[in-house]
Amino acid sequence: MELQQGHCDSPVVVPSYGYSLSPELRSAECKGDPSVDRITILLADDHVLVREGTRELLEKEEDMAVVGEAGNGEQAVTLTADLRPDVVIMDIAMPKLNGIEATKAIKAIHPDSAVLILSAYDDDQYVFTLLEAGAAGYLLKDVPSHELVEAIRAVNAGESVLHPVIARKVINRFALSGGKALSESALDQLSEREMEVLGLAAKGMTNMEIANELVLSVRTVQGHLSNIFSKMHVGSRTEAVIQALKWGWLSLEDIQ
């Protein structure tokens, strides 16, 4: 490991596998600045140029801080365990451990980290495997920069984000295959209110929009979503909607 002088009395430890804590974030933390409430982000991509460009983009946002970078999937898992970031921006094709396996590992060790896939690949095998693994969102690398920024805020708030191409794949998959209806006892696990929340989440509504629609507080909506995830054994909105479609709890008409 390499030691670098930090903004506090103690040095900053920079592991040999290569991440650096955002200087401005560390400075604020050291000063105990209570106004700092940033979304902490880990970048996982084997292309240095992509990581640098993404970091430069996100450092312009006052509510975001890139706290680490990983050049492969193993590093992404290790850094998630160490840093516990709010959001992990994940590529798929990486050495040592690909984005699919890294996502599964991250959701196992720190389920509170939202994984946002940012990839050039839109193959069905990647899309559905990653969404079922617990990825909160899936964007293609042709997405405009402002949409990436908004997607990070959305997944950090517990929402799901899908690139239009990916959303169409999800809809088409279930239009062709149809859902498998479960027994009434399985469906009865969700309360009537939880089914309402799930239905509105499936339409792409934000927590705030659901709260306004049902005349609830945002905190109450978040509580309902947490209960839904627990009962369905899933880790994100996207995964919950996919499972609900598979099981016949929701129809395609419900999400359009």
Phi, psi and omega in degrees: 000157181244137179259132175235144181290129182260193181273347176259185179293326181275151180285162175269129178268120180249105181301154182295338180279358158093070165227157176228132178290134181307120184304317183291328177291314179300320180300315180294321180295318182294325180280352181069032182292110183288348183279347182281114178221067187264155173280117180273134190230136172250130178260128179234104181201139183278357177260115182301320182299320179295315180297316181297317180295320179293318178300313181300320178297311187285333179290349175281346182268125184293336183261015181228149176214123175279113185260350180194161178224140178232138180262357176205173185293324179297316178298321180300318180292315181298315182291327176296317178297322182283316189261337182049058182291157176291320184225137172246119176268115194243128169275168180261304185277095179226154179287164177070309178211122183284172184296331179293308181293324178295320178298315179301316182293318180296317180292336178282319184271332180211077184299342180286343177283122178277127180262121178249114180282131175230103190218162174272350185266134175236022179298140181305319184299325178284313185305303187286327177295318181290319179294321178288338177283348177114007177299135182277342181199162182214110178243151174266157187286000174270005183291140176298150185301321182293332178286327175296316180300314180293326178296321178298315179297321182294310182292330176295331179273006178090013180262171180245146181226127177232133171302144181309322178296319181289318179300320179295324178297318180297314180297315181296321180302317184274340173292325181278319188266331184074163181265153176266115181289135176263174179292159179298327181297325178291316180294329181293350178296330178268137177287168179300319179293320179295324176294323177297314181296317179299317180297318180288323176297323180295334178279357178092010180290145174283168177302320179296317180295321177296317180300316179294320181296320185259003182055055178232169173277157178299322179298321178295319178298316179300322178295319178297318180296320178299318178295320179299312181300317182296314182291329181267355181058049178232171184240001182204166176301313182303313180296321180296317180294317179299315180295319180297323176292316180301318187274355179083012178287329177234152175251169178299327179296330181292335185254005181252000000 
